[in-house]
Amino acid sequence: MTEFLLPDWPKAYLTPQVSGQYRVTNADFCVTELPLEQPSDEGEHVWLEIEKNGANTAWVAKRLAELAGVRDMDVGYAGLKDRHAITRQWFSIYLPRVEAPDFSQLNDDEMQVLSQQRHVRKLRRGDLAGNEFRLHLRHLSGDIAALDAVLQQIKAQGVPNYFGEQRFGHGGHNVVSGLAMLRGEFKVKNRNKRSLYLSAVRSLLFNQVIASRMQQPGWLQALDGDVLDEQGLITAPLWGRGRLASSEQALALETAVADEYREACDGMEHAGLKQERRAIVSQPLQLQWQQPQSDELVLSFILAPGHYATSVLRELGQFSSAAQRADQLPSGQ
């Protein structure tokens, strides 16, 4: 499949000349889901808190469905979590009027059931307050002393809320497939794949709007006609049907980006997507860092749902994922 070369979107700060690795081990990338609510211990759904190590969310959900004897669609979760990581997240299984199995029998090196309780409703995508990250960066080289100043800036002002590279697939393949699908070159019957491809194209346009704003003096400065969210943050469009909510300068900027991708925008409208907005700033909360050794850095912070830890990392230097490179090796290496 043809690759799509993702743009090197502008950064907010003067990036230090630092390189290093993350995800050298799964324990170097820890994510804890922060739920919107706790299970009430009664209801038709069984809620499970699960720690997974080197496993993807869909695989865990399938194992739960098989043990419970339910359809895959009867298993819910708030969001997809990284495979090459140690993550804690919640799952729900619809099990009315039947005794729930002991899901801890699934415990192995890749997943551990931490708690099991009933609740009154199913977990759905986006049902979380945020995600807490703990990242261990290794094999650092370069101007490591400059990291502290950039981290102070990030703590004060946040980072551009770019969608991370994982949204676009390895080599941008999700974008390639999405654009081809929207051109009518092939049809996608699998609903999850179709959604994945549409999201990749939509996310590309969103990132391009942020990149365009980064060319303006003061990327955090509001333009005439900007639309703010409930927290007072500037937003950019997630493309779909309907008119842009912005006006004046902001509308002109957003329209200029959309015009570059007019065919894709028309396709997303016909696909049934609706205009939405997303903040252009991602603010890491409770950002802390410690440098136990000269070639290592440990970060911890909380991000809002749907925000990417890699958007923080890209402001700190050139960091590569050791796990991603391992995935790209031929079988047996």
Secondary structure, DSSP 4 states (H G I P E B T S, - for coil): --------PPPSS---SEEEEE-SSGGGEEEEEEESS---S-SSEEEEEEEEES--HHHHHHHHHHHHT--GGGEEES----SSSEEEEEEEEE-TTSPPP-GGGG-SSSEEEEEEEEESS---TT-EEEEEEEEEEEEEEE-GGGHHHHHHHHHHH-EE-PPPGGGT-GGGHHHHHHHHHHTTSS----HHHHHHHHHHHHHHHHHHHHHHHHTSSSTTSPPTT--B-TTS-BEEEE--BS--S--HHHHHHHHHHHHHTHHHHHHHHHTT-B-EEEESEE--EEEEEE-SSTT-EEEEEEE-TT--THHHHTTTSEEEEHHHHHHHSPTT-
